Amino acid sequence: MSSVFHIDSDELIVLDGVIGTAVDGTTAYLNTATVTWELLDKNRQPLSPPATGTLTYVAGSNGKYTAELDAAITAMLTRLAPYFLKALVVQGGYRRTFWLSGPADY
């Protein structure tokens, strides 16, 4: 996904190569995580109505998750207003948040 949220367009959300680090310092791809997303306003508050969803693991990948931000959601956005997309990855004792920000535009 670009750093612009395109109004009235479907957007592909991609997290690629999600890695977790164990207590002993070893790392591994997180291939069985629960990954959720939420679109937030400029104050990092939920939109009304809320815009949320889940990302799905891409089979055979190394920690790649995707989802679609539907045009019905991007149609609610205000041109040139800033937005944040928060993606939360949870697997076992591992929890990580990824952020994407940018304005809405055509």
CNS distance restraints for C-alpha pairs under 8 A (distance, minus, plus):
assign (resid   1 and name CA) (resid  11 and name CA) 6.44 0.50 0.50
assign (resid   1 and name CA) (resid  12 and name CA) 5.50 0.50 0.50
assign (resid   1 and name CA) (resid  13 and name CA) 5.42 0.50 0.50
assign (resid   1 and name CA) (resid  14 and name CA) 6.64 0.50 0.50
assign (resid   3 and name CA) (resid 100 and name CA) 6.94 0.50 0.50
assign (resid   3 and name CA) (resid 101 and name CA) 6.17 0.50 0.50
assign (resid   3 and name CA) (resid 102 and name CA) 4.95 0.50 0.50
assign (resid   3 and name CA) (resid 103 and name CA) 7.45 0.50 0.50
assign (resid   4 and name CA) (resid 101 and name CA) 7.76 0.50 0.50
assign (resid   4 and name CA) (resid 102 and name CA) 5.03 0.50 0.50
assign (resid   4 and name CA) (resid 103 and name CA) 5.30 0.50 0.50
assign (resid   4 and name CA) (resid 104 and name CA) 5.74 0.50 0.50
assign (resid   4 and name CA) (resid 105 and name CA) 6.66 0.50 0.50
assign (resid   5 and name CA) (resid  11 and name CA) 7.54 0.50 0.50
assign (resid   5 and name CA) (resid  74 and name CA) 7.05 0.50 0.50
assign (resid   5 and name CA) (resid  83 and name CA) 7.84 0.50 0.50
assign (resid   5 and name CA) (resid 102 and name CA) 6.63 0.50 0.50
assign (resid   5 and name CA) (resid 103 and name CA) 6.09 0.50 0.50
assign (resid   5 and name CA) (resid 104 and name CA) 4.51 0.50 0.50
assign (resid   5 and name CA) (resid 105 and name CA) 6.30 0.50 0.50
assign (resid   6 and name CA) (resid  10 and name CA) 7.72 0.50 0.50
assign (resid   6 and name CA) (resid  11 and name CA) 7.30 0.50 0.50
assign (resid   6 and name CA) (resid  74 and name CA) 6.60 0.50 0.50
assign (resid   6 and name CA) (resid 104 and name CA) 5.75 0.50 0.50
assign (resid   6 and name CA) (resid 105 and name CA) 5.22 0.50 0.50
assign (resid   6 and name CA) (resid 106 and name CA) 5.22 0.50 0.50
assign (resid   7 and name CA) (resid  71 and name CA) 7.18 0.50 0.50
assign (resid   7 and name CA) (resid  74 and name CA) 4.79 0.50 0.50
assign (resid   7 and name CA) (resid  75 and name CA) 5.24 0.50 0.50
assign (resid   7 and name CA) (resid  76 and name CA) 7.70 0.50 0.50
assign (resid   7 and name CA) (resid  77 and name CA) 6.37 0.50 0.50
assign (resid   7 and name CA) (resid  79 and name CA) 7.46 0.50 0.50
assign (resid   7 and name CA) (resid 104 and name CA) 6.19 0.50 0.50
assign (resid   7 and name CA) (resid 105 and name CA) 5.67 0.50 0.50
assign (resid   7 and name CA) (resid 106 and name CA) 5.29 0.50 0.50
assign (resid   8 and name CA) (resid  71 and name CA) 4.76 0.50 0.50
assign (resid   8 and name CA) (resid  72 and name CA) 6.82 0.50 0.50
assign (resid   8 and name CA) (resid  73 and name CA) 7.83 0.50 0.50
assign (resid   8 and name CA) (resid  74 and name CA) 5.31 0.50 0.50
assign (resid   8 and name CA) (resid  75 and name CA) 4.45 0.50 0.50
assign (resid   8 and name CA) (resid 106 and name CA) 7.67 0.50 0.50
assign (resid   9 and name CA) (resid  70 and name CA) 6.99 0.50 0.50
assign (resid   9 and name CA) (resid  71 and name CA) 4.45 0.50 0.50
assign (resid   9 and name CA) (resid  74 and name CA) 6.38 0.50 0.50
assign (resid   9 and name CA) (resid  75 and name CA) 7.50 0.50 0.50
assign (resid  10 and name CA) (resid  68 and name CA) 6.60 0.50 0.50
assign (resid  10 and name CA) (resid  69 and name CA) 5.63 0.50 0.50
assign (resid  10 and name CA) (resid  70 and name CA) 4.63 0.50 0.50
assign (resid  10 and name CA) (resid  71 and name CA) 4.50 0.50 0.50
assign (resid  10 and name CA) (resid  74 and name CA) 7.40 0.50 0.50
assign (resid  11 and name CA) (resid  68 and name CA) 5.68 0.50 0.50
assign (resid  11 and name CA) (resid  69 and name CA) 4.87 0.50 0.50
assign (resid  11 and name CA) (resid  70 and name CA) 6.51 0.50 0.50
assign (resid  11 and name CA) (resid  71 and name CA) 7.48 0.50 0.50
assign (resid  12 and name CA) (resid  66 and name CA) 7.01 0.50 0.50
assign (resid  12 and name CA) (resid  67 and name CA) 6.00 0.50 0.50
assign (resid  12 and name CA) (resid  68 and name CA) 4.79 0.50 0.50
assign (resid  12 and name CA) (resid  69 and name CA) 6.20 0.50 0.50
assign (resid  13 and name CA) (resid  55 and name CA) 7.91 0.50 0.50
assign (resid  13 and name CA) (resid  66 and name CA) 5.44 0.50 0.50
assign (resid  13 and name CA) (resid  67 and name CA) 5.10 0.50 0.50
assign (resid  13 and name CA) (resid  68 and name CA) 5.88 0.50 0.50
assign (resid  13 and name CA) (resid  69 and name CA) 6.79 0.50 0.50
assign (resid  14 and name CA) (resid  64 and name CA) 7.19 0.50 0.50
assign (resid  14 and name CA) (resid  65 and name CA) 5.80 0.50 0.50
assign (resid  14 and name CA) (resid  66 and name CA) 4.57 0.50 0.50
assign (resid  14 and name CA) (resid  67 and name CA) 6.78 0.50 0.50
assign (resid  15 and name CA) (resid  63 and name CA) 7.76 0.50 0.50
assign (resid  15 and name CA) (resid  64 and name CA) 5.57 0.50 0.50
assign (resid  15 and name CA) (resid  65 and name CA) 5.16 0.50 0.50
assign (resid  15 and name CA) (resid  66 and name CA) 6.43 0.50 0.50
assign (resid  16 and name CA) (resid  62 and name CA) 7.60 0.50 0.50
assign (resid  16 and name CA) (resid  63 and name CA) 5.96 0.50 0.50
assign (resid  16 and name CA) (resid  64 and name CA) 4.19 0.50 0.50
assign (resid  16 and name CA) (resid  65 and name CA) 6.38 0.50 0.50
assign (resid  17 and name CA) (resid  29 and name CA) 6.68 0.50 0.50
assign (resid  17 and name CA) (resid  62 and name CA) 5.58 0.50 0.50
assign (resid  17 and name CA) (resid  63 and name CA) 4.50 0.50 0.50
assign (resid  17 and name CA) (resid  64 and name CA) 5.47 0.50 0.50
assign (resid  18 and name CA) (resid  29 and name CA) 5.78 0.50 0.50
assign (resid  18 and name CA) (resid  30 and name CA) 5.80 0.50 0.50
assign (resid  18 and name CA) (resid  62 and name CA) 7.41 0.50 0.50
assign (resid  18 and name CA) (resid  63 and name CA) 4.54 0.50 0.50
assign (resid  18 and name CA) (resid  64 and name CA) 6.49 0.50 0.50
assign (resid  19 and name CA) (resid  27 and name CA) 6.47 0.50 0.50
assign (resid  19 and name CA) (resid  28 and name CA) 5.48 0.50 0.50
assign (resid  19 and name CA) (resid  29 and name CA) 4.34 0.50 0.50
assign (resid  19 and name CA) (resid  30 and name CA) 5.52 0.50 0.50
assign (resid  19 and name CA) (resid  63 and name CA) 6.71 0.50 0.50
assign (resid  20 and name CA) (resid  27 and name CA) 5.53 0.50 0.50
assign (resid  20 and name CA) (resid  28 and name CA) 5.57 0.50 0.50
assign (resid  20 and name CA) (resid  29 and name CA) 6.23 0.50 0.50
assign (resid  20 and name CA) (resid  30 and name CA) 6.19 0.50 0.50
assign (resid  20 and name CA) (resid  94 and name CA) 6.60 0.50 0.50
assign (resid  21 and name CA) (resid  25 and name CA) 5.79 0.50 0.50
assign (resid  21 and name CA) (resid  26 and name CA) 5.64 0.50 0.50
assign (resid  21 and name CA) (resid  27 and name CA) 4.39 0.50 0.50
assign (resid  21 and name CA) (resid  28 and name CA) 6.71 0.50 0.50
assign (resid  21 and name CA) (resid  94 and name CA) 7.97 0.50 0.50
assign (resid  22 and name CA) (resid  26 and name CA) 5.39 0.50 0.50
assign (resid  22 and name CA) (resid  27 and name CA) 6.19 0.50 0.50
assign (resid  29 and name CA) (resid  62 and name CA) 5.70 0.50 0.50
assign (resid  29 and name CA) (resid  63 and name CA) 5.10 0.50 0.50
assign (resid  30 and name CA) (resid  62 and name CA) 7.44 0.50 0.50
assign (resid  30 and name CA) (resid  63 and name CA) 5.08 0.50 0.50
assign (resid  30 and name CA) (resid  91 and name CA) 7.06 0.50 0.50
assign (resid  31 and name CA) (resid  57 and name CA) 6.73 0.50 0.50
assign (resid  31 and name CA) (resid  61 and name CA) 7.82 0.50 0.50
assign (resid  31 and name CA) (resid  62 and name CA) 6.65 0.50 0.50
assign (resid  31 and name CA) (resid  63 and name CA) 4.97 0.50 0.50
assign (resid  31 and name CA) (resid  64 and name CA) 7.55 0.50 0.50
assign (resid  32 and name CA) (resid  57 and name CA) 7.37 0.50 0.50
assign (resid  32 and name CA) (resid  91 and name CA) 6.63 0.50 0.50
assign (resid  33 and name CA) (resid  57 and name CA) 7.95 0.50 0.50
assign (resid  33 and name CA) (resid  89 and name CA) 6.21 0.50 0.50
assign (resid  33 and name CA) (resid  90 and name CA) 5.34 0.50 0.50
assign (resid  33 and name CA) (resid  91 and name CA) 4.43 0.50 0.50
assign (resid  33 and name CA) (resid  92 and name CA) 7.93 0.50 0.50
assign (resid  34 and name CA) (resid  54 and name CA) 7.79 0.50 0.50
assign (resid  34 and name CA) (resid  55 and name CA) 7.78 0.50 0.50
assign (resid  34 and name CA) (resid  89 and name CA) 5.91 0.50 0.50
assign (resid  34 and name CA) (resid  90 and name CA) 5.29 0.50 0.50
assign (resid  34 and name CA) (resid  91 and name CA) 6.39 0.50 0.50
assign (resid  35 and name CA) (resid  54 and name CA) 5.68 0.50 0.50
assign (resid  35 and name CA) (resid  55 and name CA) 5.31 0.50 0.50
assign (resid  35 and name CA) (resid  56 and name CA) 7.34 0.50 0.50
assign (resid  35 and name CA) (resid  65 and name CA) 7.77 0.50 0.50
assign (resid  35 and name CA) (resid  87 and name CA) 6.71 0.50 0.50
assign (resid  35 and name CA) (resid  88 and name CA) 5.51 0.50 0.50
assign (resid  35 and name CA) (resid  89 and name CA) 4.54 0.50 0.50
assign (resid  35 and name CA) (resid  90 and name CA) 6.42 0.50 0.50
assign (resid  36 and name CA) (resid  52 and name CA) 7.37 0.50 0.50
assign (resid  36 and name CA) (resid  53 and name CA) 5.70 0.50 0.50
assign (resid  36 and name CA) (resid  54 and name CA) 4.18 0.50 0.50
assign (resid  36 and name CA) (resid  55 and name CA) 5.90 0.50 0.50
assign (resid  36 and name CA) (resid  87 and name CA) 5.55 0.50 0.50
assign (resid  36 and name CA) (resid  88 and name CA) 5.33 0.50 0.50
assign (resid  36 and name CA) (resid  89 and name CA) 6.84 0.50 0.50
assign (resid  37 and name CA) (resid  52 and name CA) 5.50 0.50 0.50
assign (resid  37 and name CA) (resid  53 and name CA) 5.32 0.50 0.50
assign (resid  37 and name CA) (resid  54 and name CA) 5.85 0.50 0.50
assign (resid  37 and name CA) (resid  55 and name CA) 7.23 0.50 0.50
assign (resid  37 and name CA) (resid  85 and name CA) 6.79 0.50 0.50
assign (resid  37 and name CA) (resid  86 and name CA) 5.45 0.50 0.50
assign (resid  37 and name CA) (resid  87 and name CA) 4.27 0.50 0.50
assign (resid  37 and name CA) (resid  88 and name CA) 6.34 0.50 0.50
assign (resid  38 and name CA) (resid  46 and name CA) 7.43 0.50 0.50
assign (resid  38 and name CA) (resid  50 and name CA) 7.81 0.50 0.50
assign (resid  38 and name CA) (resid  51 and name CA) 5.80 0.50 0.50
assign (resid  38 and name CA) (resid  52 and name CA) 4.33 0.50 0.50
assign (resid  38 and name CA) (resid  53 and name CA) 6.65 0.50 0.50
assign (resid  38 and name CA) (resid  85 and name CA) 5.76 0.50 0.50
assign (resid  38 and name CA) (resid  86 and name CA) 5.28 0.50 0.50
assign (resid  38 and name CA) (resid  87 and name CA) 6.62 0.50 0.50
assign (resid  39 and name CA) (resid  46 and name CA) 6.59 0.50 0.50
assign (resid  39 and name CA) (resid  47 and name CA) 6.81 0.50 0.50
assign (resid  39 and name CA) (resid  50 and name CA) 7.66 0.50 0.50
assign (resid  39 and name CA) (resid  51 and name CA) 5.46 0.50 0.50
assign (resid  39 and name CA) (resid  52 and name CA) 6.43 0.50 0.50
assign (resid  39 and name CA) (resid  83 and name CA) 7.08 0.50 0.50
assign (resid  39 and name CA) (resid  84 and name CA) 5.82 0.50 0.50
assign (resid  39 and name CA) (resid  85 and name CA) 4.55 0.50 0.50
assign (resid  39 and name CA) (resid  86 and name CA) 6.41 0.50 0.50
assign (resid  40 and name CA) (resid  44 and name CA) 4.94 0.50 0.50
assign (resid  40 and name CA) (resid  45 and name CA) 5.13 0.50 0.50
assign (resid  40 and name CA) (resid  46 and name CA) 4.66 0.50 0.50
assign (resid  40 and name CA) (resid  47 and name CA) 5.66 0.50 0.50
assign (resid  40 and name CA) (resid  51 and name CA) 7.88 0.50 0.50
assign (resid  40 and name CA) (resid  83 and name CA) 5.78 0.50 0.50
assign (resid  40 and name CA) (resid  84 and name CA) 5.01 0.50 0.50
assign (resid  40 and name CA) (resid  85 and name CA) 6.12 0.50 0.50
assign (resid  40 and name CA) (resid  86 and name CA) 7.50 0.50 0.50
assign (resid  41 and name CA) (resid  45 and name CA) 5.40 0.50 0.50
assign (resid  41 and name CA) (resid  46 and name CA) 6.38 0.50 0.50
assign (resid  41 and name CA) (resid  47 and name CA) 6.16 0.50 0.50
assign (resid  41 and name CA) (resid  82 and name CA) 6.75 0.50 0.50
assign (resid  41 and name CA) (resid  83 and name CA) 4.82 0.50 0.50
assign (resid  41 and name CA) (resid  84 and name CA) 6.26 0.50 0.50
assign (resid  42 and name CA) (resid  81 and name CA) 7.35 0.50 0.50
assign (resid  42 and name CA) (resid  82 and name CA) 5.22 0.50 0.50
assign (resid  42 and name CA) (resid  83 and name CA) 5.26 0.50 0.50
assign (resid  42 and name CA) (resid  84 and name CA) 6.90 0.50 0.50
assign (resid  44 and name CA) (resid  83 and name CA) 7.72 0.50 0.50
assign (resid  44 and name CA) (resid  84 and name CA) 6.55 0.50 0.50
assign (resid  46 and name CA) (resid  50 and name CA) 5.80 0.50 0.50
assign (resid  46 and name CA) (resid  51 and name CA) 7.40 0.50 0.50
assign (resid  47 and name CA) (resid  51 and name CA) 6.31 0.50 0.50
assign (resid  51 and name CA) (resid  73 and name CA) 6.68 0.50 0.50
assign (resid  53 and name CA) (resid  67 and name CA) 7.85 0.50 0.50
assign (resid  54 and name CA) (resid  67 and name CA) 6.66 0.50 0.50
assign (resid  55 and name CA) (resid  65 and name CA) 5.55 0.50 0.50
assign (resid  55 and name CA) (resid  66 and name CA) 4.96 0.50 0.50
assign (resid  55 and name CA) (resid  67 and name CA) 4.68 0.50 0.50
assign (resid  56 and name CA) (resid  65 and name CA) 5.14 0.50 0.50
assign (resid  56 and name CA) (resid  66 and name CA) 5.39 0.50 0.50
assign (resid  56 and name CA) (resid  67 and name CA) 6.37 0.50 0.50
assign (resid  57 and name CA) (resid  61 and name CA) 7.89 0.50 0.50
assign (resid  57 and name CA) (resid  63 and name CA) 7.23 0.50 0.50
assign (resid  57 and name CA) (resid  64 and name CA) 5.90 0.50 0.50
assign (resid  57 and name CA) (resid  65 and name CA) 4.39 0.50 0.50
assign (resid  57 and name CA) (resid  66 and name CA) 6.68 0.50 0.50
assign (resid  58 and name CA) (resid  63 and name CA) 7.83 0.50 0.50
assign (resid  58 and name CA) (resid  64 and name CA) 5.63 0.50 0.50
assign (resid  58 and name CA) (resid  65 and name CA) 5.65 0.50 0.50
assign (resid  58 and name CA) (resid  66 and name CA) 7.07 0.50 0.50
assign (resid  69 and name CA) (resid  73 and name CA) 6.82 0.50 0.50
assign (resid  69 and name CA) (resid  74 and name CA) 7.34 0.50 0.50
assign (resid  70 and name CA) (resid  74 and name CA) 6.62 0.50 0.50
assign (resid  71 and name CA) (resid  75 and name CA) 5.82 0.50 0.50
assign (resid  72 and name CA) (resid  76 and name CA) 7.13 0.50 0.50
assign (resid  73 and name CA) (resid  77 and name CA) 7.43 0.50 0.50
assign (resid  77 and name CA) (resid  81 and name CA) 7.66 0.50 0.50
assign (resid  77 and name CA) (resid 104 and name CA) 6.33 0.50 0.50
assign (resid  78 and name CA) (resid 104 and name CA) 6.31 0.50 0.50
assign (resid  78 and name CA) (resid 105 and name CA) 7.85 0.50 0.50
assign (resid  79 and name CA) (resid 103 and name CA) 7.35 0.50 0.50
assign (resid  79 and name CA) (resid 104 and name CA) 5.01 0.50 0.50
assign (resid  79 and name CA) (resid 105 and name CA) 4.97 0.50 0.50
assign (resid  79 and name CA) (resid 106 and name CA) 7.53 0.50 0.50
assign (resid  80 and name CA) (resid 103 and name CA) 5.02 0.50 0.50
assign (resid  80 and name CA) (resid 104 and name CA) 5.00 0.50 0.50
assign (resid  80 and name CA) (resid 105 and name CA) 5.70 0.50 0.50
assign (resid  81 and name CA) (resid 103 and name CA) 5.22 0.50 0.50
assign (resid  81 and name CA) (resid 104 and name CA) 5.77 0.50 0.50
assign (resid  82 and name CA) (resid 101 and name CA) 7.11 0.50 0.50
assign (resid  82 and name CA) (resid 102 and name CA) 5.42 0.50 0.50
assign (resid  82 and name CA) (resid 103 and name CA) 4.15 0.50 0.50
assign (resid  82 and name CA) (resid 104 and name CA) 6.48 0.50 0.50
assign (resid  83 and name CA) (resid 101 and name CA) 5.66 0.50 0.50
assign (resid  83 and name CA) (resid 102 and name CA) 5.61 0.50 0.50
assign (resid  83 and name CA) (resid 103 and name CA) 5.87 0.50 0.50
assign (resid  83 and name CA) (resid 104 and name CA) 7.14 0.50 0.50
assign (resid  84 and name CA) (resid  99 and name CA) 6.78 0.50 0.50
assign (resid  84 and name CA) (resid 100 and name CA) 5.66 0.50 0.50
assign (resid  84 and name CA) (resid 101 and name CA) 4.37 0.50 0.50
assign (resid  84 and name CA) (resid 102 and name CA) 6.71 0.50 0.50
assign (resid  85 and name CA) (resid  99 and name CA) 5.73 0.50 0.50
assign (resid  85 and name CA) (resid 100 and name CA) 5.08 0.50 0.50
assign (resid  85 and name CA) (resid 101 and name CA) 6.22 0.50 0.50
assign (resid  86 and name CA) (resid  97 and name CA) 6.82 0.50 0.50
assign (resid  86 and name CA) (resid  98 and name CA) 5.88 0.50 0.50
assign (resid  86 and name CA) (resid  99 and name CA) 4.84 0.50 0.50
assign (resid  86 and name CA) (resid 100 and name CA) 6.68 0.50 0.50
assign (resid  87 and name CA) (resid  97 and name CA) 5.66 0.50 0.50
assign (resid  87 and name CA) (resid  98 and name CA) 5.09 0.50 0.50
assign (resid  87 and name CA) (resid  99 and name CA) 6.43 0.50 0.50
assign (resid  88 and name CA) (resid  95 and name CA) 7.21 0.50 0.50
assign (resid  88 and name CA) (resid  96 and name CA) 5.88 0.50 0.50
assign (resid  88 and name CA) (resid  97 and name CA) 4.55 0.50 0.50
assign (resid  88 and name CA) (resid  98 and name CA) 6.45 0.50 0.50
assign (resid  89 and name CA) (resid  94 and name CA) 7.78 0.50 0.50
assign (resid  89 and name CA) (resid  95 and name CA) 5.59 0.50 0.50
assign (resid  89 and name CA) (resid  96 and name CA) 5.20 0.50 0.50
assign (resid  89 and name CA) (resid  97 and name CA) 6.25 0.50 0.50
assign (resid  90 and name CA) (resid  94 and name CA) 5.64 0.50 0.50
assign (resid  90 and name CA) (resid  95 and name CA) 4.55 0.50 0.50
assign (resid  90 and name CA) (resid  96 and name CA) 6.73 0.50 0.50
assign (resid  91 and name CA) (resid  95 and name CA) 6.64 0.50 0.50
